[in-house]
Amino acid sequence: MADRPQVSSKFEFVIVAGARARQLLNGCTPKTTGSGKLVTLAQKEVREGKVQKVPAIDHRPLTTDH
């Protein structure tokens, strides 16, 4: 890969591309053109900056002090 991904590390690239590949496999519309293989297409979308990591949401219940 000559292009530098728009993510901070190789691990993050794999996580983001994997999540995007899962979305494509479930029927989401691709944001770029290219390979017929959806996993390769997901990687290309991440490299091009067309998909980005979304911060995790904290689902823990709020605690209140009485």
Short mmCIF file of the C-alpha atoms (twelve columns), coordinates in Angstrom:
data_MODEL
# 
_entry.id   MODEL 
# 
loop_
_atom_site.group_PDB 
_atom_site.id 
_atom_site.type_symbol 
_atom_site.label_atom_id 
_atom_site.label_alt_id 
_atom_site.label_comp_id 
_atom_site.label_asym_id 
_atom_site.label_seq_id 
_atom_site.Cartn_x 
_atom_site.Cartn_y 
_atom_site.Cartn_z 
_atom_site.pdbx_PDB_model_num 
ATOM 1  C CA . MET A 1  0.000   0.000  0.000  1 
ATOM 2  C CA . ALA A 2  1.571   3.252  -1.076 1 
ATOM 3  C CA . ASP A 3  -1.267  5.443  0.219  1 
ATOM 4  C CA . ARG A 4  -1.192  6.371  3.895  1 
ATOM 5  C CA . PRO A 5  -4.489  5.552  5.628  1 
ATOM 6  C CA . GLN A 6  -6.449  8.327  7.354  1 
ATOM 7  C CA . VAL A 7  -6.246  6.508  10.703 1 
ATOM 8  C CA . SER A 8  -3.590  6.745  13.400 1 
ATOM 9  C CA . SER A 9  -2.285  3.163  13.412 1 
ATOM 10 C CA . LYS A 10 -2.299  -0.104 11.494 1 
ATOM 11 C CA . PHE A 11 -4.470  -1.662 14.197 1 
ATOM 12 C CA . GLU A 12 -7.048  1.113  13.868 1 
ATOM 13 C CA . PHE A 13 -6.990  0.736  10.064 1 
ATOM 14 C CA . VAL A 14 -7.816  -2.974 10.398 1 
ATOM 15 C CA . ILE A 15 -10.636 -2.295 12.879 1 
ATOM 16 C CA . VAL A 16 -12.206 0.500  10.793 1 
ATOM 17 C CA . ALA A 17 -11.859 -1.380 7.493  1 
ATOM 18 C CA . GLY A 18 -13.290 -4.536 9.076  1 
ATOM 19 C CA . ALA A 19 -16.304 -2.670 10.430 1 
ATOM 20 C CA . ARG A 20 -16.846 -1.022 7.042  1 
ATOM 21 C CA . ALA A 21 -16.535 -4.376 5.240  1 
ATOM 22 C CA . ARG A 22 -19.217 -5.761 7.561  1 
ATOM 23 C CA . GLN A 23 -21.489 -2.833 6.617  1 
ATOM 24 C CA . LEU A 24 -20.884 -3.434 2.903  1 
ATOM 25 C CA . LEU A 25 -21.558 -7.153 3.282  1 
ATOM 26 C CA . ASN A 26 -24.862 -6.261 4.962  1 
ATOM 27 C CA . GLY A 27 -25.915 -4.172 1.950  1 
ATOM 28 C CA . CYS A 28 -24.648 -0.618 2.576  1 
ATOM 29 C CA . THR A 29 -23.862 1.444  -0.516 1 
ATOM 30 C CA . PRO A 30 -20.146 1.791  -1.339 1 
ATOM 31 C CA . LYS A 31 -18.695 5.314  -1.178 1 
ATOM 32 C CA . THR A 32 -16.119 4.634  -3.896 1 
ATOM 33 C CA . THR A 33 -15.707 2.520  -7.015 1 
ATOM 34 C CA . GLY A 34 -13.263 -0.233 -7.663 1 
ATOM 35 C CA . SER A 35 -12.785 -3.844 -6.710 1 
ATOM 36 C CA . GLY A 36 -15.665 -6.289 -6.766 1 
ATOM 37 C CA . LYS A 37 -14.380 -7.665 -3.467 1 
ATOM 38 C CA . LEU A 38 -16.111 -5.833 -0.637 1 
ATOM 39 C CA . VAL A 39 -13.256 -6.216 1.860  1 
ATOM 40 C CA . THR A 40 -10.823 -4.619 -0.602 1 
ATOM 41 C CA . LEU A 41 -13.363 -1.886 -1.308 1 
ATOM 42 C CA . ALA A 42 -13.699 -1.188 2.430  1 
ATOM 43 C CA . GLN A 43 -9.918  -0.831 2.735  1 
ATOM 44 C CA . LYS A 44 -9.886  1.573  -0.207 1 
ATOM 45 C CA . GLU A 45 -12.640 3.689  1.378  1 
ATOM 46 C CA . VAL A 46 -10.629 3.997  4.600  1 
ATOM 47 C CA . ARG A 47 -7.421  4.887  2.720  1 
ATOM 48 C CA . GLU A 48 -9.292  7.573  0.766  1 
ATOM 49 C CA . GLY A 49 -10.765 9.017  3.965  1 
ATOM 50 C CA . LYS A 50 -14.339 8.324  2.870  1 
ATOM 51 C CA . VAL A 51 -15.094 6.481  6.108  1 
ATOM 52 C CA . GLN A 52 -13.760 7.350  9.525  1 
ATOM 53 C CA . LYS A 53 -13.701 5.954  13.004 1 
ATOM 54 C CA . VAL A 54 -16.603 7.078  15.156 1 
ATOM 55 C CA . PRO A 55 -15.842 7.518  18.851 1 
ATOM 56 C CA . ALA A 56 -17.345 4.848  21.086 1 
ATOM 57 C CA . ILE A 57 -20.403 5.746  23.118 1 
ATOM 58 C CA . ASP A 58 -20.297 5.078  26.836 1 
ATOM 59 C CA . HIS A 59 -23.423 3.058  27.680 1 
ATOM 60 C CA . ARG A 60 -22.764 2.842  31.405 1 
ATOM 61 C CA . PRO A 61 -25.597 4.215  33.531 1 
ATOM 62 C CA . LEU A 62 -25.039 7.586  35.098 1 
ATOM 63 C CA . THR A 63 -24.573 7.532  38.833 1 
ATOM 64 C CA . THR A 64 -25.898 10.205 41.133 1 
ATOM 65 C CA . ASP A 65 -24.499 11.091 44.495 1 
ATOM 66 C CA . HIS A 66 -27.091 11.656 47.197 1 
# 
